[in-house]
Amino acid sequence: MASLRRFSDSKFWYACFTGPDGRRVQRSTKETDRKRAQKIADQYEGVADTGRMGLLTERQARKVIGEIFQISNRHALVSETIGDYFTRWLASKKNRIGHKSFLRYSNLIDALLKWIGPRASFGLNHLSSVELSRFRDYLVTKKSPGTVNVALAVIQTALEDAFNDGVVDANEAARVKKLDERTQRDQQRRAFTLPELSKILDAADPEWQGMVLTSLYAGGMRLGDVADLRWEFIDLRNREIRFRTEKTRRQTILPIAEPLYRQWKTIAGDSPRGPLFPRAFALRQRDIPTSALSNQFYKILTKAGLVEKRDHHGKGKGRDAKRATAGLGFHCLRHTATTLLKASGVSDAVAREIIGHESAAVSRTYSHIDVATLRAAIDKLPDLTT
């Protein structure tokens, strides 16, 4: 049994016990009451005995700390676990962010807690930058660096909230370095060649043909923006398209290229709220991630002979492995539009305005690029419909 002593210059009782390394230790109990001090001393000694046998676990140590806190303060130590905190934090976001963002957050938190495993029952203060760095390194084997960086930003936001609420002493996620996206982006994204575009259009059904042409001729529209298009955004009489990008919320007004005008005129619907591309639009309305459409486009690329068919067997990768795409995907249409515009002699400033790339230099030089200039530039794009 541990003993107690009190020094002449202190009002507190000191616990005297044998430490895990066999040496005698004296620790202040911060207690003036002898009975409570003895209970704390006994806790110290019990932990030390377990430690000498090499059986002390982190969970046991945390339990003892909680018991000592309760003895001294007459109430239990509030210590939220990693799992409990992230679950509560996620629930607090449900009605404050968009549904699609919430699904992304939810999938990320599920992945984090699954990777942590039993340690999710540990206190949130035990989630270190080292462990988060390992999670980052694990995630990048399955996701692109850009996606991993988004995941880190979400975790950092969650832990910043915990820090501001006094739940943790520091935001450990802020110490985790983000990945360099440039190398991966440069390797995996490139422009389609004109022969490749012809193969894609031959392999695609009418709806996907329209989506590809829309992206190409409307400034390299992103896949989600194309799928969300409704006829109210299309002014066929004035040959203009007006839409707000989902990613940047940039309001865009572009002239409709002649090949796209002919294509849209043949499928124009009667309802202003009707979608241009019903199947893709329906997926988006059901909050199905854009990756489902990306997978459909990948199958078109496979049919066109531009990428290999995805095979989850025989290579030891499994379905969760990060997939190589030979540098090709729907986003490459943005690069294609940019390349074709510049190859046609369109200035960088006008090309940036059409594609939607922001530039400080452009902002200083052009307060507004008139529609006629944009139309002249877009009309220089090659006609892929003939």
Secondary structure as GFF3:
##gff-version 3
##sequence-region A 1 386
A	DSSP	beta_strand	3	5	.	.	.	ID=ss1
A	DSSP	beta_strand	14	18	.	.	.	ID=ss2
A	DSSP	beta_strand	24	28	.	.	.	ID=ss3
A	DSSP	alpha_helix	34	52	.	.	.	ID=ss4
A	DSSP	alpha_helix	58	73	.	.	.	ID=ss5
A	DSSP	alpha_helix	82	93	.	.	.	ID=ss6
A	DSSP	alpha_helix	99	116	.	.	.	ID=ss7
A	DSSP	three_ten_helix	117	121	.	.	.	ID=ss8
A	DSSP	three_ten_helix	124	126	.	.	.	ID=ss9
A	DSSP	alpha_helix	129	139	.	.	.	ID=ss10
A	DSSP	alpha_helix	145	164	.	.	.	ID=ss11
A	DSSP	three_ten_helix	172	175	.	.	.	ID=ss12
A	DSSP	alpha_helix	181	188	.	.	.	ID=ss13
A	DSSP	alpha_helix	194	203	.	.	.	ID=ss14
A	DSSP	alpha_helix	206	217	.	.	.	ID=ss15
A	DSSP	alpha_helix	223	227	.	.	.	ID=ss16
A	DSSP	three_ten_helix	231	233	.	.	.	ID=ss17
A	DSSP	beta_strand	234	235	.	.	.	ID=ss18
A	DSSP	beta_strand	240	244	.	.	.	ID=ss19
A	DSSP	beta_strand	251	255	.	.	.	ID=ss20
A	DSSP	alpha_helix	258	267	.	.	.	ID=ss21
A	DSSP	alpha_helix	278	285	.	.	.	ID=ss22
A	DSSP	alpha_helix	291	303	.	.	.	ID=ss23
A	DSSP	alpha_helix	332	343	.	.	.	ID=ss24
A	DSSP	alpha_helix	348	355	.	.	.	ID=ss25
A	DSSP	alpha_helix	360	365	.	.	.	ID=ss26
A	DSSP	alpha_helix	371	378	.	.	.	ID=ss27
###
